[in-house]
């Protein structure tokens, strides 16, 4: 019993689930993780990670892995602070779907890669469940709206307010740091 508690504590420190969830990006309509992020999670260099992938290209069909275009790379680097180091890299990053990330763990075949792949699968499953719950909520809201909208105009205002709350919050423009001298 004590050993199980120690192992679960060690695994919890291995990779926090929140960290993995932040590394999952939406590119080309697919939830993916980039090669540099996977390499870091699996405890290998990006170069070693990509070499292992190149040695096993037959295991990575297009629905498991794809290369980003220059435009996609620029967009990802601009939007993700942790990927700033990719800005000056001449190589285009590889994006791995959930299945590709698991296959990469199998290619690396290290104990850490196997453990981390379990956390990655759980993170993808959690995201899928969250998206499903939001779609289900939106469907139920539409049903209620149809049912009550014809009865009372007041309900329409409530439904519109709920829809606004479901939309992602707009990010306010960042203030410039520093001061400006006034010209008087």
C-alpha positions in Angstrom: 0.0 0.0 0.0 2.8 2.4 0.9 4.6 1.6 -2.3 1.5 2.5 -4.4 1.3 5.8 -2.6 4.9 6.6 -3.4 4.6 5.6 -7.0 1.4 7.7 -7.5 3.2 10.7 -5.9 6.2 10.2 -8.2 4.0 10.0 -11.3 2.1 13.1 -10.2 5.4 14.9 -10.2 6.4 13.4 -13.6 4.2 15.7 -15.7 1.3 17.7 -14.4 -1.9 17.1 -16.4 -2.4 20.9 -16.7 1.0 21.3 -18.4 0.1 18.7 -21.0 -3.3 20.2 -21.7 -1.6 23.6 -22.3 0.6 22.0 -24.9 -2.3 20.6 -27.0 -2.9 23.0 -29.9 -5.6 23.2 -32.5 -4.1 23.1 -36.0 -5.9 22.3 -39.2 -8.9 21.4 -37.1 -7.1 18.7 -35.2 -5.8 18.6 -31.6 -2.1 18.1 -31.9 1.2 18.4 -29.9 4.4 19.6 -31.5 7.6 17.6 -31.7 9.6 19.9 -29.4 6.9 19.6 -26.7 6.7 15.9 -27.0 10.4 15.5 -26.9 10.6 17.6 -23.7 7.8 15.5 -22.1 9.5 12.3 -23.1 12.8 13.5 -21.7 14.8 13.5 -25.0 16.2 16.2 -27.2 14.1 17.3 -30.1 16.8 16.2 -32.5 16.9 12.7 -31.0 13.1 12.6 -31.0 12.9 13.5 -34.7 15.6 11.0 -35.6 13.6 8.2 -34.0 10.5 9.4 -36.0 12.5 9.4 -39.2 13.7 5.9 -38.6 10.1 4.8 -38.3 8.2 6.9 -40.8 6.0 4.0 -41.8 4.4 4.2 -38.3 3.3 7.8 -38.8 0.7 8.2 -41.6 -0.7 11.7 -42.3 -3.5 11.2 -39.7 -0.9 10.6 -37.0 1.6 13.3 -37.9 2.1 16.2 -40.3 4.6 19.0 -40.9 3.5 22.6 -40.3 3.7 25.1 -43.1 5.8 28.2 -42.7 2.7 30.2 -42.1 1.4 27.8 -39.5 4.8 27.8 -37.8 4.8 31.6 -37.7 1.3 31.7 -36.2 2.1 29.0 -33.6 5.3 30.8 -32.5 3.4 34.1 -32.3 0.6 32.7 -30.2 2.5 30.4 -27.9 5.1 31.9 -25.6 6.7 28.6 -24.8 7.5 28.1 -28.6 9.6 31.4 -29.0 12.7 29.3 -29.4 11.3 27.9 -32.7 11.2 31.4 -34.3 14.7 31.2 -35.7 14.8 27.4 -36.4 14.9 26.6 -40.1 13.1 23.3 -39.6 9.3 23.1 -39.7 7.9 21.4 -36.6 6.0 18.2 -36.8 2.5 18.1 -35.3 1.4 14.8 -33.7 -2.2 13.8 -33.2 -3.3 11.8 -30.1 -2.5 8.6 -32.0 0.8 10.0 -33.3 1.9 11.0 -29.8 1.2 7.5 -28.5 3.1 5.9 -31.5 6.1 8.2 -30.7 6.2 6.8 -27.2 6.3 3.3 -28.7 9.1 4.3 -31.0 11.2 5.8 -28.2 10.5 2.8 -26.0 11.8 4.3 -22.7 10.1 3.9 -19.4 9.5 7.6 -19.1 8.0 7.8 -22.6 5.5 5.0 -21.7 4.5 6.7 -18.5 4.1 10.1 -20.1 2.1 8.7 -23.0 -0.6 7.6 -20.5 -0.9 11.2 -19.2 -1.1 12.5 -22.8 -3.9 10.1 -23.6 -5.8 11.3 -20.5 -5.3 14.9 -21.5 -6.7 14.3 -25.0 -9.6 12.4 -23.5 -10.4 15.2 -21.1 -10.4 17.8 -23.9 -12.7 15.6 -25.9 -15.1 15.3 -23.0 -15.1 19.0 -22.4 -15.9 19.7 -26.0 -18.7 17.1 -26.0 -20.2 18.7 -22.9 -20.1 22.1 -24.4 -21.8 20.8 -27.6 -24.5 19.0 -25.5 -25.1 22.2 -23.5 -25.5 24.3 -26.7 -28.0 21.8 -28.1 -30.0 21.8 -24.9 -30.0 25.6 -24.9 -31.3 25.7 -28.4 -34.1 23.3 -27.5 -35.1 25.5 -24.5 -34.8 28.6 -26.6 -37.2 27.2 -29.2 -39.6 26.1 -26.5 -39.8 29.4 -24.6 -38.9 32.0 -27.2 -42.4 32.0 -28.8 -44.0 32.5 -25.3 -42.2 35.5 -24.0 -39.7 38.0 -25.3 -38.0 38.2 -21.8 -36.7 34.7 -22.3 -35.0 35.8 -25.5 -32.9 38.3 -23.6 -31.9 35.6 -21.1 -30.9 33.2 -23.9 -28.9 35.9 -25.6 -27.0 36.6 -22.4 -26.2 32.9 -21.9 -24.9 32.7 -25.5 -22.6 35.7 -24.9 -21.2 33.9 -21.8 -20.5 30.8 -23.8 -18.3 32.8 -26.2 -14.6 33.0 -25.4 -13.6 36.2 -23.6 -12.0 38.9 -25.8 -8.5 39.5 -24.8 -8.0 43.2 -24.0 -5.2 45.0 -25.7 -2.0 45.0 -23.7 -0.8 48.3 -22.3 2.5 49.5 -23.4 5.1 49.4 -20.7 7.0 52.5 -19.8 6.2 56.2 -19.8 5.8 58.9 -22.4 6.9 62.4 -22.1 4.2 64.9 -22.9 5.1 67.7 -25.3 4.1 71.0 -23.7 
